[in-house]
Amino acid sequence: MNKHVYESDYSADSLRWLNKIIELNLKPSDHVGLEKFQDEIIVANDTAMAYFFATEFSYKVWRMQKLILDKKDPKYAFIFALTVPNADIKVL
């Protein structure tokens, strides 16, 4: 099941996400790989990848939410609040 919102504003980012996931071949049970990938996303300050990571893996979602908040990205803050379970919408 695909949980992402595909609109024209998100299509380039979603394609980047899909290509990266295929490249990494991560599994939800691979906590070491997920942690490493999260660290890469944070270092790159990539809010799009943060959003897609949170919706796909539900692993340490708070780290991805913090990145989106710190970057003050309204596009991904809004969609994060709408689609990520247990998102702290008060701070978004």
DOLUMTOR-403283 format. One record per residue: residue number from 1; residue in three letters; x, y negated, z of N, C-alpha, C, O, CB in turn. Coordinates in pm, whole numbers. Glycine has a CB too. Layout:
<pts>
{pos = NUM | code = ALA | n_x = X | n_y = Y | n_z = Z | ca_x = X | ca_y = Y | ca_z = Z | c_x = X | c_y = Y | c_z = Z | o_x = X | o_y = Y | o_z = Z | cb_x = X | cb_y = Y | cb_z = Z} .
...
</pts>
This chain:
<pts>
{pos = 1 | code = MET | n_x = 84 | n_y = 118 | n_z = 0 | ca_x = 0 | ca_y = 0 | ca_z = 0 | c_x = 88 | c_y = -124 | c_z = 0 | o_x = 185 | o_y = -132 | o_z = 76 | cb_x = -96 | cb_y = 0 | cb_z = 122} .
{pos = 2 | code = ASN | n_x = 55 | n_y = -217 | n_z = -83 | ca_x = 131 | ca_y = -340 | ca_z = -91 | c_x = 64 | c_y = -447 | c_z = -7 | o_x = -54 | o_y = -474 | o_z = -24 | cb_x = 146 | cb_y = -386 | cb_z = -237} .
{pos = 3 | code = LYS | n_x = 139 | n_y = -509 | n_z = 85 | ca_x = 83 | ca_y = -603 | ca_z = 180 | c_x = 113 | c_y = -747 | c_z = 145 | o_x = 75 | o_y = -837 | o_z = 221 | cb_x = 134 | cb_y = -573 | cb_z = 318} .
{pos = 4 | code = HIS | n_x = 177 | n_y = -773 | n_z = 36 | ca_x = 222 | ca_y = -908 | ca_z = 5 | c_x = 120 | c_y = -983 | c_z = -78 | o_x = 41 | o_y = -924 | o_z = -152 | cb_x = 354 | cb_y = -903 | cb_z = -68} .
{pos = 5 | code = VAL | n_x = 122 | n_y = -1113 | n_z = -64 | ca_x = 36 | ca_y = -1200 | ca_z = -143 | c_x = 114 | c_y = -1239 | c_z = -268 | o_x = 220 | o_y = -1301 | o_z = -259 | cb_x = -10 | cb_y = -1326 | cb_z = -61} .
{pos = 6 | code = TYR | n_x = 60 | n_y = -1204 | n_z = -383 | ca_x = 128 | ca_y = -1237 | ca_z = -508 | c_x = 56 | c_y = -1349 | c_z = -578 | o_x = -52 | o_y = -1331 | o_z = -634 | cb_x = 138 | cb_y = -1113 | cb_z = -599} .
{pos = 7 | code = GLU | n_x = 115 | n_y = -1463 | n_z = -573 | ca_x = 67 | ca_y = -1579 | ca_z = -646 | c_x = 188 | c_y = -1631 | c_z = -724 | o_x = 300 | o_y = -1586 | o_z = -704 | cb_x = 6 | cb_y = -1690 | cb_z = -549} .
{pos = 8 | code = SER | n_x = 164 | n_y = -1725 | n_z = -810 | ca_x = 274 | ca_y = -1775 | ca_z = -892 | c_x = 386 | c_y = -1835 | c_z = -807 | o_x = 503 | o_y = -1827 | o_z = -845 | cb_x = 222 | cb_y = -1879 | cb_z = -991} .
{pos = 9 | code = ASP | n_x = 351 | n_y = -1895 | n_z = -693 | ca_x = 454 | ca_y = -1954 | ca_z = -607 | c_x = 542 | c_y = -1849 | c_z = -542 | o_x = 654 | o_y = -1879 | o_z = -500 | cb_x = 389 | cb_y = -2038 | cb_z = -500} .
{pos = 10 | code = TYR | n_x = 494 | n_y = -1727 | n_z = -532 | ca_x = 568 | ca_y = -1622 | ca_z = -462 | c_x = 626 | c_y = -1516 | c_z = -554 | o_x = 701 | o_y = -1430 | o_z = -509 | cb_x = 477 | cb_y = -1557 | cb_z = -362} .
{pos = 11 | code = SER | n_x = 594 | n_y = -1520 | n_z = -682 | ca_x = 631 | ca_y = -1411 | ca_z = -772 | c_x = 783 | c_y = -1395 | c_z = -788 | o_x = 832 | o_y = -1283 | o_z = -789 | cb_x = 568 | cb_y = -1433 | cb_z = -906} .
{pos = 12 | code = ALA | n_x = 856 | n_y = -1503 | n_z = -801 | ca_x = 1002 | ca_y = -1493 | ca_z = -815 | c_x = 1064 | c_y = -1435 | c_z = -688 | o_x = 1154 | o_y = -1352 | o_z = -694 | cb_x = 1064 | cb_y = -1632 | cb_z = -847} .
{pos = 13 | code = ASP | n_x = 1014 | n_y = -1481 | n_z = -573 | ca_x = 1065 | ca_y = -1429 | ca_z = -445 | c_x = 1028 | c_y = -1283 | c_z = -425 | o_x = 1109 | o_y = -1205 | o_z = -374 | cb_x = 1011 | cb_y = -1512 | cb_z = -330} .
{pos = 14 | code = SER | n_x = 907 | n_y = -1246 | n_z = -464 | ca_x = 867 | ca_y = -1106 | ca_z = -447 | c_x = 948 | c_y = -1014 | c_z = -537 | o_x = 980 | o_y = -901 | o_z = -498 | cb_x = 718 | cb_y = -1090 | cb_z = -475} .
{pos = 15 | code = LEU | n_x = 982 | n_y = -1060 | n_z = -656 | ca_x = 1065 | ca_y = -981 | ca_z = -746 | c_x = 1206 | c_y = -965 | c_z = -689 | o_x = 1264 | o_y = -857 | o_z = -695 | cb_x = 1071 | cb_y = -1046 | cb_z = -885} .
{pos = 16 | code = ARG | n_x = 1259 | n_y = -1074 | n_z = -633 | ca_x = 1390 | ca_y = -1066 | ca_z = -567 | c_x = 1386 | c_y = -965 | c_z = -452 | o_x = 1480 | o_y = -887 | o_z = -434 | cb_x = 1432 | cb_y = -1206 | cb_z = -514} .
{pos = 17 | code = TRP | n_x = 1277 | n_y = -968 | n_z = -374 | ca_x = 1260 | ca_y = -876 | ca_z = -262 | c_x = 1259 | c_y = -732 | c_z = -311 | o_x = 1331 | o_y = -647 | o_z = -259 | cb_x = 1131 | cb_y = -907 | cb_z = -185} .
{pos = 18 | code = LEU | n_x = 1177 | n_y = -704 | n_z = -411 | ca_x = 1167 | ca_y = -567 | ca_z = -463 | c_x = 1301 | c_y = -517 | c_z = -515 | o_x = 1337 | o_y = -401 | o_z = -492 | cb_x = 1061 | cb_y = -561 | cb_z = -574} .
{pos = 19 | code = ASN | n_x = 1373 | n_y = -601 | n_z = -585 | ca_x = 1504 | ca_y = -561 | ca_z = -635 | c_x = 1601 | c_y = -531 | c_z = -521 | o_x = 1679 | o_y = -436 | o_z = -529 | cb_x = 1562 | cb_y = -670 | cb_z = -725} .
{pos = 20 | code = LYS | n_x = 1596 | n_y = -611 | n_z = -416 | ca_x = 1686 | ca_y = -591 | ca_z = -302 | c_x = 1651 | c_y = -462 | c_z = -228 | o_x = 1741 | o_y = -388 | o_z = -187 | cb_x = 1677 | cb_y = -711 | cb_z = -205} .
{pos = 21 | code = ILE | n_x = 1523 | n_y = -435 | n_z = -210 | ca_x = 1480 | ca_y = -313 | ca_z = -141 | c_x = 1520 | c_y = -189 | c_z = -220 | o_x = 1563 | o_y = -89 | o_z = -162 | cb_x = 1327 | cb_y = -315 | cb_z = -118} .
{pos = 22 | code = ILE | n_x = 1507 | n_y = -195 | n_z = -350 | ca_x = 1549 | ca_y = -82 | ca_z = -434 | c_x = 1700 | c_y = -62 | c_z = -421 | o_x = 1748 | o_y = 51 | o_z = -411 | cb_x = 1509 | cb_y = -106 | cb_z = -582} .
{pos = 23 | code = GLU | n_x = 1773 | n_y = -172 | n_z = -421 | ca_x = 1919 | ca_y = -166 | ca_z = -409 | c_x = 1962 | c_y = -105 | c_z = -275 | o_x = 2051 | o_y = -20 | o_z = -270 | cb_x = 1979 | cb_y = -306 | cb_z = -426} .
{pos = 24 | code = LEU | n_x = 1898 | n_y = -149 | n_z = -166 | ca_x = 1939 | ca_y = -104 | ca_z = -32 | c_x = 1882 | c_y = 31 | c_z = 6 | o_x = 1942 | o_y = 103 | o_z = 86 | cb_x = 1897 | cb_y = -206 | cb_z = 70} .
{pos = 25 | code = ASN | n_x = 1767 | n_y = 67 | n_z = -50 | ca_x = 1700 | ca_y = 194 | ca_z = -20 | c_x = 1683 | c_y = 214 | c_z = 132 | o_x = 1717 | o_y = 319 | o_z = 186 | cb_x = 1780 | cb_y = 311 | cb_z = -80} .
{pos = 26 | code = LEU | n_x = 1630 | n_y = 111 | n_z = 199 | ca_x = 1611 | ca_y = 116 | ca_z = 344 | c_x = 1487 | c_y = 196 | c_z = 382 | o_x = 1388 | o_y = 198 | o_z = 309 | cb_x = 1601 | cb_y = -24 | cb_z = 401} .
{pos = 27 | code = LYS | n_x = 1494 | n_y = 259 | n_z = 494 | ca_x = 1381 | ca_y = 333 | ca_z = 552 | c_x = 1343 | c_y = 265 | c_z = 683 | o_x = 1430 | o_y = 211 | o_z = 751 | cb_x = 1417 | cb_y = 486 | cb_z = 574} .
{pos = 28 | code = PRO | n_x = 1216 | n_y = 266 | n_z = 722 | ca_x = 1174 | ca_y = 205 | ca_z = 849 | c_x = 1245 | c_y = 264 | c_z = 971 | o_x = 1255 | o_y = 197 | o_z = 1073 | cb_x = 1026 | cb_y = 220 | cb_z = 865} .
{pos = 29 | code = SER | n_x = 1291 | n_y = 385 | n_z = 962 | ca_x = 1358 | ca_y = 449 | ca_z = 1075 | c_x = 1508 | c_y = 418 | c_z = 1081 | o_x = 1574 | o_y = 455 | o_z = 1178 | cb_x = 1338 | cb_y = 599 | cb_z = 1068} .
{pos = 30 | code = ASP | n_x = 1561 | n_y = 351 | n_z = 980 | ca_x = 1704 | ca_y = 317 | ca_z = 974 | c_x = 1729 | c_y = 184 | c_z = 1045 | o_x = 1746 | o_y = 81 | o_z = 981 | cb_x = 1754 | cb_y = 310 | cb_z = 826} .
{pos = 31 | code = HIS | n_x = 1732 | n_y = 188 | n_z = 1178 | ca_x = 1745 | ca_y = 65 | ca_z = 1256 | c_x = 1878 | c_y = -5 | c_z = 1234 | o_x = 1884 | o_y = -128 | o_z = 1238 | cb_x = 1727 | cb_y = 96 | cb_z = 1403} .
{pos = 32 | code = VAL | n_x = 1983 | n_y = 68 | n_z = 1212 | ca_x = 2113 | ca_y = 6 | ca_z = 1186 | c_x = 2109 | c_y = -71 | c_z = 1053 | o_x = 2155 | o_y = -185 | o_z = 1046 | cb_x = 2226 | cb_y = 115 | cb_z = 1183} .
{pos = 33 | code = GLY | n_x = 2054 | n_y = -9 | n_z = 952 | ca_x = 2042 | ca_y = -74 | ca_z = 821 | c_x = 1949 | c_y = -194 | c_z = 827 | o_x = 1977 | o_y = -298 | o_z = 765 | cb_x = 1992 | cb_y = 24 | cb_z = 718} .
{pos = 34 | code = LEU | n_x = 1839 | n_y = -182 | n_z = 900 | ca_x = 1745 | ca_y = -293 | ca_z = 912 | c_x = 1810 | c_y = -411 | c_z = 985 | o_x = 1792 | o_y = -526 | o_z = 946 | cb_x = 1619 | cb_y = -248 | cb_z = 986} .
{pos = 35 | code = GLU | n_x = 1884 | n_y = -381 | n_z = 1090 | ca_x = 1952 | ca_y = -485 | ca_z = 1167 | c_x = 2054 | c_y = -558 | c_z = 1079 | o_x = 2063 | o_y = -681 | o_z = 1082 | cb_x = 2021 | cb_y = -425 | cb_z = 1292} .
{pos = 36 | code = LYS | n_x = 2128 | n_y = -483 | n_z = 1002 | ca_x = 2229 | ca_y = -542 | ca_z = 913 | c_x = 2162 | c_y = -631 | c_z = 808 | o_x = 2210 | o_y = -741 | o_z = 780 | cb_x = 2311 | cb_y = -430 | cb_z = 845} .
{pos = 37 | code = PHE | n_x = 2054 | n_y = -583 | n_z = 751 | ca_x = 1983 | ca_y = -660 | ca_z = 649 | c_x = 1923 | c_y = -787 | c_z = 711 | o_x = 1926 | o_y = -893 | o_z = 649 | cb_x = 1873 | cb_y = -575 | cb_z = 584} .
{pos = 38 | code = GLN | n_x = 1868 | n_y = -776 | n_z = 831 | ca_x = 1816 | ca_y = -895 | ca_z = 899 | c_x = 1928 | c_y = -997 | c_z = 921 | o_x = 1907 | o_y = -1117 | o_z = 899 | cb_x = 1753 | cb_y = -856 | cb_z = 1034} .
{pos = 39 | code = ASP | n_x = 2043 | n_y = -951 | n_z = 962 | ca_x = 2156 | ca_y = -1042 | ca_z = 983 | c_x = 2193 | c_y = -1114 | c_z = 854 | o_x = 2223 | o_y = -1233 | o_z = 855 | cb_x = 2277 | cb_y = -965 | cb_z = 1037} .
{pos = 40 | code = GLU | n_x = 2190 | n_y = -1042 | n_z = 742 | ca_x = 2219 | ca_y = -1102 | ca_z = 611 | c_x = 2116 | c_y = -1211 | c_z = 577 | o_x = 2152 | o_y = -1318 | o_z = 529 | cb_x = 2219 | cb_y = -995 | cb_z = 501} .
{pos = 41 | code = ILE | n_x = 1990 | n_y = -1181 | n_z = 604 | ca_x = 1882 | ca_y = -1277 | ca_z = 576 | c_x = 1901 | c_y = -1403 | c_z = 660 | o_x = 1884 | o_y = -1514 | o_z = 610 | cb_x = 1743 | cb_y = -1213 | cb_z = 605} .
{pos = 42 | code = ILE | n_x = 1936 | n_y = -1385 | n_z = 787 | ca_x = 1954 | ca_y = -1499 | ca_z = 878 | c_x = 2075 | c_y = -1583 | c_z = 835 | o_x = 2066 | o_y = -1706 | o_z = 832 | cb_x = 1973 | cb_y = -1450 | cb_z = 1023} .
{pos = 43 | code = VAL | n_x = 2185 | n_y = -1519 | n_z = 801 | ca_x = 2303 | ca_y = -1592 | ca_z = 756 | c_x = 2273 | c_y = -1671 | c_z = 628 | o_x = 2320 | o_y = -1783 | o_z = 611 | cb_x = 2421 | cb_y = -1495 | cb_z = 732} .
{pos = 44 | code = ALA | n_x = 2195 | n_y = -1612 | n_z = 540 | ca_x = 2160 | ca_y = -1677 | ca_z = 413 | c_x = 2050 | c_y = -1782 | c_z = 430 | o_x = 2024 | o_y = -1859 | o_z = 338 | cb_x = 2117 | cb_y = -1574 | cb_z = 312} .
{pos = 45 | code = ASN | n_x = 1986 | n_y = -1787 | n_z = 548 | ca_x = 1872 | ca_y = -1878 | ca_z = 572 | c_x = 1764 | c_y = -1862 | c_z = 466 | o_x = 1710 | o_y = -1961 | o_z = 415 | cb_x = 1921 | cb_y = -2024 | cb_z = 574} .
{pos = 46 | code = ASP | n_x = 1732 | n_y = -1740 | n_z = 433 | ca_x = 1639 | ca_y = -1709 | ca_z = 324 | c_x = 1499 | c_y = -1681 | c_z = 381 | o_x = 1471 | o_y = -1571 | o_z = 427 | cb_x = 1688 | cb_y = -1588 | cb_z = 242} .
{pos = 47 | code = THR | n_x = 1414 | n_y = -1782 | n_z = 378 | ca_x = 1279 | ca_y = -1768 | ca_z = 436 | c_x = 1192 | c_y = -1671 | c_z = 358 | o_x = 1108 | o_y = -1603 | o_z = 416 | cb_x = 1211 | cb_y = -1903 | cb_z = 443} .
{pos = 48 | code = ALA | n_x = 1212 | n_y = -1663 | n_z = 228 | ca_x = 1133 | ca_y = -1569 | ca_z = 148 | c_x = 1164 | c_y = -1426 | c_z = 190 | o_x = 1073 | o_y = -1346 | o_z = 214 | cb_x = 1162 | cb_y = -1588 | cb_z = -2} .
{pos = 49 | code = MET | n_x = 1291 | n_y = -1393 | n_z = 199 | ca_x = 1330 | ca_y = -1259 | ca_z = 242 | c_x = 1284 | c_y = -1232 | c_z = 385 | o_x = 1247 | o_y = -1119 | o_z = 419 | cb_x = 1481 | cb_y = -1239 | cb_z = 231} .
{pos = 50 | code = ALA | n_x = 1288 | n_y = -1334 | n_z = 469 | ca_x = 1241 | ca_y = -1319 | ca_z = 608 | c_x = 1094 | c_y = -1281 | c_z = 611 | o_x = 1054 | o_y = -1191 | o_z = 685 | cb_x = 1265 | cb_y = -1449 | cb_z = 688} .
{pos = 51 | code = TYR | n_x = 1015 | n_y = -1348 | n_z = 531 | ca_x = 872 | ca_y = -1316 | ca_z = 524 | c_x = 849 | c_y = -1173 | c_z = 476 | o_x = 776 | o_y = -1096 | o_z = 539 | cb_x = 800 | cb_y = -1415 | cb_z = 432} .
{pos = 52 | code = PHE | n_x = 910 | n_y = -1138 | n_z = 365 | ca_x = 889 | ca_y = -1005 | ca_z = 309 | c_x = 942 | c_y = -896 | c_z = 402 | o_x = 881 | o_y = -790 | o_z = 414 | cb_x = 957 | cb_y = -994 | cb_z = 173} .
{pos = 53 | code = PHE | n_x = 1054 | n_y = -921 | n_z = 469 | ca_x = 1107 | ca_y = -825 | ca_z = 564 | c_x = 1006 | c_y = -801 | c_z = 677 | o_x = 980 | o_y = -687 | o_z = 714 | cb_x = 1241 | cb_y = -874 | cb_z = 621} .
{pos = 54 | code = ALA | n_x = 950 | n_y = -909 | n_z = 731 | ca_x = 855 | ca_y = -897 | ca_z = 842 | c_x = 730 | c_y = -820 | c_z = 802 | o_x = 678 | o_y = -740 | o_z = 881 | cb_x = 816 | cb_y = -1037 | cb_z = 893} .
{pos = 55 | code = THR | n_x = 682 | n_y = -842 | n_z = 681 | ca_x = 560 | ca_y = -772 | ca_z = 639 | c_x = 587 | c_y = -626 | c_z = 603 | o_x = 501 | o_y = -541 | o_z = 621 | cb_x = 497 | cb_y = -843 | cb_z = 521} .
{pos = 56 | code = GLU | n_x = 704 | n_y = -599 | n_z = 553 | ca_x = 735 | ca_y = -464 | ca_z = 508 | c_x = 777 | c_y = -371 | c_z = 622 | o_x = 734 | o_y = -256 | o_z = 627 | cb_x = 845 | cb_y = -468 | cb_z = 406} .
{pos = 57 | code = PHE | n_x = 859 | n_y = -420 | n_z = 714 | ca_x = 919 | ca_y = -332 | ca_z = 813 | c_x = 867 | c_y = -352 | c_z = 955 | o_x = 878 | o_y = -259 | o_z = 1036 | cb_x = 1065 | cb_y = -352 | cb_z = 812} .
{pos = 58 | code = SER | n_x = 812 | n_y = -465 | n_z = 989 | ca_x = 764 | ca_y = -491 | ca_z = 1125 | c_x = 870 | c_y = -459 | c_z = 1230 | o_x = 839 | o_y = -406 | o_z = 1336 | cb_x = 638 | cb_y = -409 | cb_z = 1153} .
{pos = 59 | code = TYR | n_x = 993 | n_y = -491 | n_z = 1200 | ca_x = 1106 | ca_y = -466 | ca_z = 1289 | c_x = 1163 | c_y = -599 | c_z = 1335 | o_x = 1209 | o_y = -678 | o_z = 1252 | cb_x = 1216 | cb_y = -379 | cb_z = 1219} .
{pos = 60 | code = LYS | n_x = 1159 | n_y = -626 | n_z = 1464 | ca_x = 1207 | ca_y = -752 | ca_z = 1522 | c_x = 1154 | c_y = -871 | c_z = 1442 | o_x = 1231 | o_y = -956 | o_z = 1397 | cb_x = 1360 | cb_y = -754 | cb_z = 1525} .
{pos = 61 | code = VAL | n_x = 1025 | n_y = -875 | n_z = 1428 | ca_x = 958 | ca_y = -979 | ca_z = 1350 | c_x = 988 | c_y = -1119 | c_z = 1405 | o_x = 994 | o_y = -1216 | o_z = 1330 | cb_x = 807 | cb_y = -956 | cb_z = 1349} .
{pos = 62 | code = TRP | n_x = 1008 | n_y = -1127 | n_z = 1535 | ca_x = 1035 | ca_y = -1257 | ca_z = 1598 | c_x = 1159 | c_y = -1323 | c_z = 1539 | o_x = 1165 | o_y = -1446 | o_z = 1533 | cb_x = 1051 | cb_y = -1242 | cb_z = 1749} .
{pos = 63 | code = ARG | n_x = 1257 | n_y = -1246 | n_z = 1497 | ca_x = 1378 | ca_y = -1304 | ca_z = 1437 | c_x = 1345 | c_y = -1370 | c_z = 1303 | o_x = 1398 | o_y = -1476 | o_z = 1271 | cb_x = 1487 | cb_y = -1194 | cb_z = 1418} .
{pos = 64 | code = MET | n_x = 1258 | n_y = -1306 | n_z = 1226 | ca_x = 1220 | ca_y = -1361 | ca_z = 1097 | c_x = 1132 | c_y = -1483 | c_z = 1115 | o_x = 1142 | o_y = -1580 | o_z = 1040 | cb_x = 1148 | cb_y = -1255 | cb_z = 1013} .
{pos = 65 | code = GLN | n_x = 1044 | n_y = -1479 | n_z = 1216 | ca_x = 960 | ca_y = -1595 | ca_z = 1245 | c_x = 1045 | c_y = -1715 | c_z = 1286 | o_x = 1019 | o_y = -1827 | o_z = 1244 | cb_x = 858 | cb_y = -1561 | cb_z = 1355} .
{pos = 66 | code = LYS | n_x = 1146 | n_y = -1690 | n_z = 1369 | ca_x = 1234 | ca_y = -1798 | ca_z = 1413 | c_x = 1306 | c_y = -1862 | c_z = 1295 | o_x = 1321 | o_y = -1984 | o_z = 1289 | cb_x = 1336 | cb_y = -1744 | cb_z = 1515} .
{pos = 67 | code = LEU | n_x = 1351 | n_y = -1781 | n_z = 1201 | ca_x = 1418 | ca_y = -1834 | ca_z = 1083 | c_x = 1324 | c_y = -1926 | c_z = 1005 | o_x = 1363 | o_y = -2036 | o_z = 965 | cb_x = 1468 | cb_y = -1719 | cb_z = 992} .
{pos = 68 | code = ILE | n_x = 1202 | n_y = -1881 | n_z = 984 | ca_x = 1105 | ca_y = -1961 | ca_z = 910 | c_x = 1076 | c_y = -2092 | c_z = 984 | o_x = 1062 | o_y = -2197 | o_z = 922 | cb_x = 975 | cb_y = -1882 | cb_z = 888} .
{pos = 69 | code = LEU | n_x = 1066 | n_y = -2085 | n_z = 1116 | ca_x = 1043 | ca_y = -2205 | ca_z = 1196 | c_x = 1162 | c_y = -2300 | c_z = 1190 | o_x = 1146 | o_y = -2421 | o_z = 1172 | cb_x = 1014 | cb_y = -2168 | cb_z = 1341} .
{pos = 70 | code = ASP | n_x = 1281 | n_y = -2246 | n_z = 1205 | ca_x = 1401 | ca_y = -2328 | ca_z = 1204 | c_x = 1420 | c_y = -2399 | c_z = 1070 | o_x = 1467 | o_y = -2513 | o_z = 1066 | cb_x = 1523 | cb_y = -2243 | cb_z = 1235} .
{pos = 71 | code = LYS | n_x = 1384 | n_y = -2332 | n_z = 963 | ca_x = 1397 | ca_y = -2392 | ca_z = 829 | c_x = 1283 | c_y = -2487 | c_z = 796 | o_x = 1290 | o_y = -2563 | o_z = 700 | cb_x = 1404 | cb_y = -2282 | cb_z = 724} .
{pos = 72 | code = LYS | n_x = 1176 | n_y = -2482 | n_z = 877 | ca_x = 1058 | ca_y = -2567 | ca_z = 856 | c_x = 1003 | c_y = -2551 | c_z = 715 | o_x = 978 | o_y = -2649 | o_z = 644 | cb_x = 1093 | cb_y = -2714 | cb_z = 881} .
{pos = 73 | code = ASP | n_x = 984 | n_y = -2426 | n_z = 675 | ca_x = 933 | ca_y = -2394 | ca_z = 543 | c_x = 782 | c_y = -2379 | c_z = 549 | o_x = 733 | o_y = -2275 | o_z = 595 | cb_x = 1000 | cb_y = -2265 | cb_z = 487} .
{pos = 74 | code = PRO | n_x = 705 | n_y = -2479 | n_z = 505 | ca_x = 559 | ca_y = -2471 | ca_z = 519 | c_x = 496 | c_y = -2359 | c_z = 437 | o_x = 398 | o_y = -2299 | o_z = 480 | cb_x = 497 | cb_y = -2602 | cb_z = 479} .
{pos = 75 | code = LYS | n_x = 551 | n_y = -2331 | n_z = 320 | ca_x = 493 | ca_y = -2227 | ca_z = 234 | c_x = 497 | c_y = -2092 | c_z = 305 | o_x = 396 | o_y = -2022 | o_z = 311 | cb_x = 568 | cb_y = -2218 | cb_z = 99} .
{pos = 76 | code = TYR | n_x = 611 | n_y = -2056 | n_z = 358 | ca_x = 623 | ca_y = -1926 | ca_z = 423 | c_x = 571 | c_y = -1926 | c_z = 566 | o_x = 533 | o_y = -1820 | o_z = 616 | cb_x = 766 | cb_y = -1881 | cb_z = 421} .
{pos = 77 | code = ALA | n_x = 568 | n_y = -2039 | n_z = 632 | ca_x = 508 | ca_y = -2045 | ca_z = 765 | c_x = 359 | c_y = -2016 | c_z = 755 | o_x = 305 | o_y = -1942 | o_z = 837 | cb_x = 532 | cb_y = -2185 | cb_z = 831} .
{pos = 78 | code = PHE | n_x = 294 | n_y = -2073 | n_z = 657 | ca_x = 150 | ca_y = -2053 | ca_z = 639 | c_x = 118 | c_y = -1908 | c_z = 605 | o_x = 31 | o_y = -1847 | o_z = 667 | cb_x = 98 | cb_y = -2145 | cb_z = 528} .
{pos = 79 | code = ILE | n_x = 188 | n_y = -1853 | n_z = 508 | ca_x = 159 | ca_y = -1715 | ca_z = 466 | c_x = 200 | c_y = -1615 | c_z = 574 | o_x = 137 | o_y = -1510 | o_z = 588 | cb_x = 232 | cb_y = -1682 | cb_z = 334} .
{pos = 80 | code = PHE | n_x = 304 | n_y = -1647 | n_z = 651 | ca_x = 347 | ca_y = -1564 | ca_z = 763 | c_x = 235 | c_y = -1557 | c_z = 867 | o_x = 200 | o_y = -1449 | o_z = 915 | cb_x = 477 | cb_y = -1619 | cb_z = 827} .
{pos = 81 | code = ALA | n_x = 180 | n_y = -1672 | n_z = 901 | ca_x = 72 | ca_y = -1677 | ca_z = 999 | c_x = -51 | c_y = -1600 | c_z = 952 | o_x = -122 | o_y = -1540 | o_z = 1033 | cb_x = 34 | cb_y = -1822 | cb_z = 1028} .
{pos = 82 | code = LEU | n_x = -77 | n_y = -1601 | n_z = 823 | ca_x = -194 | ca_y = -1532 | ca_z = 768 | c_x = -178 | c_y = -1380 | c_z = 762 | o_x = -274 | o_y = -1307 | o_z = 782 | cb_x = -223 | cb_y = -1584 | cb_z = 631} .
{pos = 83 | code = THR | n_x = -58 | n_y = -1334 | n_z = 734 | ca_x = -44 | ca_y = -1193 | ca_z = 698 | c_x = 37 | c_y = -1106 | c_z = 794 | o_x = 29 | o_y = -984 | o_z = 787 | cb_x = 17 | cb_y = -1183 | cb_z = 567} .
{pos = 84 | code = VAL | n_x = 114 | n_y = -1167 | n_z = 883 | ca_x = 199 | ca_y = -1087 | ca_z = 971 | c_x = 126 | c_y = -1063 | c_z = 1103 | o_x = 94 | o_y = -1158 | o_z = 1175 | cb_x = 336 | cb_y = -1158 | cb_z = 995} .
{pos = 85 | code = PRO | n_x = 99 | n_y = -937 | n_z = 1135 | ca_x = 33 | ca_y = -907 | ca_z = 1262 | c_x = 114 | c_y = -957 | c_z = 1382 | o_x = 236 | o_y = -945 | o_z = 1384 | cb_x = 9 | cb_y = -756 | cb_z = 1274} .
{pos = 86 | code = ASN | n_x = 46 | n_y = -1012 | n_z = 1478 | ca_x = 107 | ca_y = -1062 | ca_z = 1602 | c_x = 200 | c_y = -1181 | c_z = 1581 | o_x = 286 | o_y = -1207 | o_z = 1665 | cb_x = 184 | cb_y = -952 | cb_z = 1670} .
{pos = 87 | code = ALA | n_x = 184 | n_y = -1252 | n_z = 1471 | ca_x = 262 | ca_y = -1375 | ca_z = 1450 | c_x = 215 | c_y = -1479 | c_z = 1551 | o_x = 95 | o_y = -1490 | o_z = 1579 | cb_x = 246 | cb_y = -1429 | cb_z = 1303} .
{pos = 88 | code = ASP | n_x = 308 | n_y = -1554 | n_z = 1604 | ca_x = 274 | ca_y = -1659 | ca_z = 1699 | c_x = 230 | c_y = -1782 | c_z = 1620 | o_x = 312 | o_y = -1869 | o_z = 1590 | cb_x = 395 | cb_y = -1692 | cb_z = 1793} .
{pos = 89 | code = ILE | n_x = 102 | n_y = -1788 | n_z = 1588 | ca_x = 53 | ca_y = -1894 | ca_z = 1500 | c_x = 53 | c_y = -2031 | c_z = 1567 | o_x = 50 | o_y = -2133 | o_z = 1498 | cb_x = -86 | cb_y = -1861 | cb_z = 1453} .
{pos = 90 | code = LYS | n_x = 57 | n_y = -2035 | n_z = 1698 | ca_x = 62 | ca_y = -2165 | ca_z = 1767 | c_x = 192 | c_y = -2238 | c_z = 1733 | o_x = 191 | o_y = -2360 | o_z = 1715 | cb_x = 49 | cb_y = -2146 | cb_z = 1919} .
{pos = 91 | code = VAL | n_x = 302 | n_y = -2166 | n_z = 1726 | ca_x = 429 | ca_y = -2230 | ca_z = 1695 | c_x = 447 | c_y = -2252 | c_z = 1545 | o_x = 524 | o_y = -2339 | o_z = 1504 | cb_x = 544 | cb_y = -2148 | cb_z = 1750} .
{pos = 92 | code = LEU | n_x = 378 | n_y = -2174 | n_z = 1465 | ca_x = 388 | ca_y = -2191 | ca_z = 1320 | c_x = 305 | c_y = -2310 | c_z = 1279 | o_x = 299 | o_y = -2343 | o_z = 1161 | cb_x = 344 | cb_y = -2064 | cb_z = 1243} .
</pts>
